[in-house]
Amino acid sequence: MRLVRACHELGITAVAVYSEVDRSALHVLKADEAYAIGAAPAAESYLHIERILDAAKRAGAEAIHPGYGFLSENAAFARACRDAHVKFIGPSPESIELMGSKTRARQEMEKAKVPFVPGSSRGLASLDEARELAARFGYPVMLKAAAGGGGKGMRLVVNESELSSALETARSEAKRAFGDDEVYLEKAITNPRHVEMQILADEHGNCVYLGERECSIQRRHQKVLEESPSPALTPEMRRSMGETAVRAAKAAGYANAGTIEFLLDSSGNFYFLEMNTRLQVEHPVTELVTGLDLVHLQIRIAAGEQLPFAQEDLKLRGHAIECRVYAEDPENNFFPSPGRITSLNEPVGPGIRLDSGIYEGWNVPMEYDALLAKLVAYGKSREGTVGTLKRAVDEYVVGGVRTNLSLFRRILDDPDFVAGKTDTGYLGRLKFGGGEENGDDEQMAAVAAAIWSALNPANGKNQQVESFTSSPTSSAWKRTARTEALS
Ligand code: MV4
């Protein structure tokens, strides 16, 4: 939907592809043309390079935007597009390949004087070498798959006695997951922040940075909430990280939109972690603080245009925070919750952007990642933006499926979050949902609510006055009852 909208804004015809379970998906309904490319399993449709290129040929498409999942970081796909004379809206296959190998990327970063996490920059040849390097850099260390990324195939090793078995496991996991058992070693940074820098490069050698995103709030290496700017960066750190990111992109011969991920330690040092060679889910927060449209710019860059501005023309203004709204149940270990959306009431209004792909009556398929929408708030200050976002989360009603909206209520009310004190251990520390205890609480509270209302027949009347005099969050029970009455 993000791409369909950008095409229509630019006067470009948008062609969708879809799998068997996506016939009625919103992007199919809203695109100008749509082509079926196969069965529900991604390998038979959204990951099937020939079928996608065949659809492109039938449609007469000049370019393909790969989105942010599936083939978006697949060098073979970018190369197949090049061979078929269809423009891949993204970097070259060579840049994707370079950044796809974490060890090759580290070697390039070393040459470009980009600070990276201390450790090895080639695959470990033996257990002895691993021992030696771990002793040199100091425990704890991390073993990582060279072909990995995003936390896949990663192992924390706290002392030498664990190294041997960890290396074996890491190798076999890497082999199984990526078909490549190359494993390297990094010193582990404890409780880092994840801060990433957006860059934009054209095909003529110009490159700028567009500010950072704080993405420390993650669950199992899935981002949950992102914001820009990061509460942890000073203007000097931002400039330094931005200039470092531009050096990294130039070293990779990079074109189009990309993101350099950094780990930020508690002393304010940052280290290159990896580069994401695609547009990212969380790009809206950058768009809101820069006033730019990244998809428009991606398309213009792919068409051979020069960047229409220089670094000194860019100004970062205000604050933006994004919530990833998923069809999953936070009360039940974030179990996926596919199914029909029976009612929908979407927040709008000042300071709210909702990038959504759903509609009432649509069936959330169980085959794919259940991201429903990105709810983004923006405003002058971080504090004001948090208030706007809370208001919007409270307005948002999605009936028929479970969603993680309650998790955002919890985060946005948390004093540590409000103070900007987030790191990659944040969600683990947040006491939230899940488990039997919670089920008991719920039952207990339901019984208490029933008794309370039976004892005093006046309860529930005079709702107008009551809701006027109490804060919007004074009673989660009232709100839940009203929500359920609506759905
Ligand atoms: C690390 C690290 C600490 N030290 N590397 C996880 C995802 C992948 N991009 C790299 N990851 C990490 N690498 C070193 N040397 C901690 C993490 C990490 C993490 C990073 C970003 C966001 C959330 C995270 C959660 C756990 C671990």
Boltz pocket constraint, residues with backbone or C-beta under 6 A from the ligand:
constraints:
  - pocket:
      binder: B
      contacts: [[A, 117], [A, 118], [A, 142], [A, 149], [A, 150], [A, 151], [A, 152], [A, 154], [A, 186], [A, 187], [A, 188], [A, 189], [A, 190], [A, 192], [A, 193], [A, 194], [A, 215], [A, 216], [A, 218], [A, 221], [A, 263], [A, 273], [A, 274], [A, 424]]
      max_distance: 6.0
